[in-house]
Amino acid sequence: MYKTVVFDLDGTLLNTLTDLADAGNRLCQKYGWPTHERQAYRYFVGNGIPKLVERLADQRTPAVLEAALADFKRDYGQHLRDTTAPYPGIPEMLAKLKANGVQLAVFSNKADALAKEVVKDYFGTQYFTIVRGQMTGVAPKPAAEGTNALLQALHADPASTLYVGDSNVDVETAHNANLPCCGAVWGFRTREELNAAGAEYLAENSDELYDVIMK
């Protein structure tokens, strides 16, 4: 049994793809950049909003990127609840884990304030000991700095901690902090990507993830 579980957010706990894609395409329309199919955003997200905006941008001058980033944050902040919802079974799984004494946390490349906001909106405050997103001055995932700081704040032993995420970025995040990773196959990326990245476990749904954690 793992005593601490750290979850990625987008594509793992919450299906945010449509709201991110819609905000991204509105940004592209504003700046005259090509828009993209929703499924393409599965590969644009995962490294934080600044990297998402950079991937969308036709013009990558510092001034344009700075303005576009501010526009995206403002627009997405107004629409991040339009279609976003927890994946099936996730709230029930979190309740069972909490009842069994498992310490839970969230670590995301979403901006810290937004991560805290959406987690509170969709899951309340009863499940997660700490929720952290990307913060100024801290390298985003998959760098180990933020993950290690989170583990220290949780007083978590890496030997009994599992990281859960849906992309190669998450697998790298786990491994850079010497943690095993369970790939969330229901998320934005594929089983093949998670396998190739070296995820120790794969879960097709919340029930399978629960079994991995409680084994």
N, C-alpha and C positions, 0 to 999 in steps of 0.2 A: 504493500500500500504506500502510495506517495503521500507525504504529510503536507506538502505545499504544491500548489499548481498555479502557474502563471499563464494567463491567456493573452493571446493576441486579440484584437477587437474586431476590425473590419474583416469580414470573410470567415470569422471564427465564431464569435458570439453573436454578431449582428450582420445581417445582409444589408449592406449600405450601397451596393453597387449602382442601383438605379439613381439614387440621389447624387452620388458622386459623378456619374456619367452625365446626368442632366446639367449639373452645375458646370462640369467641364465643357460641355457643348455650348452652353450659354456664353461662357468665357470666349470660346473659339469664335462664335458668331460676333461678339462684340469687337474682337480684334481682327476679324477677317481671316482667321486661320481655318484650315479644314476641320470639319467635325468628324466624329468617329462613331461607329456602331457601339452599342452598349457593351457587347462582349469584349471589345478591344480594351476597355477600361480594366478588365481583369489583370492585364499586364502593365497598365500604366500606374496603378496604385500599389502601395506596399512599402514604398521608401519615403513616405511623407509628402505633404502637400507641396512644398517647394519643388521637389523632384517631379511631381505630377505636372505642375504648371510648366516646368522646363521641357518636359516631354511633349506637351501640347503645342508649345510655342514655335512659330515659324521664325520670329525675330527674337534672338536671345541676347540682346544687349542688356546690360545690368539695369538700365532705367525701365525698359519694357518689362522685364521679368519682375522687378519690384512692384510696378504698378499692377501687373496682371495678378501677382500673388495676393495683393491687398484686395483686389476685386473678387478673386475666387473666395477668399476667406469670408468676405462680407456676404456674398451671395449664398455660399454653401451654409453659412451660419443661419441663414433665414429659411433654408429648405431642407435641413438635415433630418427632419422628421416626416417628410412628405410620404415616403414609401418604406423607409427603414423599419425593420422588425427583427426580433430575435429569430434565430434558426429554430426549427421544430425541436421541442424537447429540451432546449437549453435551460430555460428557467427552472424546470422541474429537476434537471440534473444538478444544477447549482444548489438547489434546496437540499437535495439528498446528500451531496458532498459536504455541505456545511453541517448538516445534522450528524454526519459521521466524523466530524472534527477535523476535516481537511481545511487548511488555510488557503484562501483564494486571493489572487491578485490579477490585475490587468496591466499589461505593458504594451503600448501602441506607438506607432509612428504618427498617429493623428495628433494634432496640436493638443497640448496638455489640457487647456481649458475646455476644448470641445470633447475630448475623451471623457473627462470627468462629468461633463454635462449630459452626454448621451447615455453613459452607464447609469447615472442616477435616474434619468428619465425612464429607461427601459427595465432596469433591474433594482432600483431603489438603492438603499445604503446598507442592506443587511447581509450581503454576501461577501463583498470584497474588502479585505483589510486595507489595501492600497490600490488606487487607480492612478497610473501615470501615463502621460503621453510624451510627445517630443517637447523638450524644454530648451530654451536658449542656452548655449554654452555646453550642451551635452550632445555628443555625436549620436545620430539616429541609429536605430537597428540597421544592420546586424552588429555594430560595434559593441564590445563587451562592457564598456564603461557604465552605461545606464542600467543594464541588467544586473551587473555586480552591485551597483549602488542600491538597487531595489531589493536584492537578496539580503543585503546587510540590514536594510530598514525593516525587513520582514523577520530578521533573525532566523533565516531559513538555511538549512543544511543542504548544499547542492546535491549531496548523495541521496536525499529523499525528496528532491524537487523535480517536477516535470514541467516542461514548457509545451504549450499547445498552440499551433498556428497552421495556416493554410497555404503557405508559400515557401519557396526556397530561402527567402529572406528570414523567415521564422526558424527554419532548420539551422541556418547559419548563426542566427542569434543565440539559439540554444547551445550549439556546439562551441561558440566563442566563449561562452560562460561555463563550459564544461557541464552542461545539462543535457539529458536525453530529450528528444522531441517526439511528440505525437502529432502526426499530420492530420488535419481536419479535411477529409476528402470532400466534404460537402461544400467547401468554400470556393474561393475565386480561381484557384489553380487546379492542377490535375494530380491524380495518383502517380502518374509517371514522373512528374516534376518532383514530387515529395520523395519518391523512391530514389531518384537520381541524386537528390541532395543529401540522402543518407538518414532520413527519419527512422528512428528506432521502432516506432509503431505507426500504424495507420488506422484511422477510425472512420467508418462510413457514416456514422450517426452518433447522437449523444449517448445512446445505450452502450455502444461499443467503446466510446471514450470513458464512460463510467467504469466499465469493466477493466480497462487498462489502468486507470487510476487506483482502483480498489483491489487489484490482484494481490 
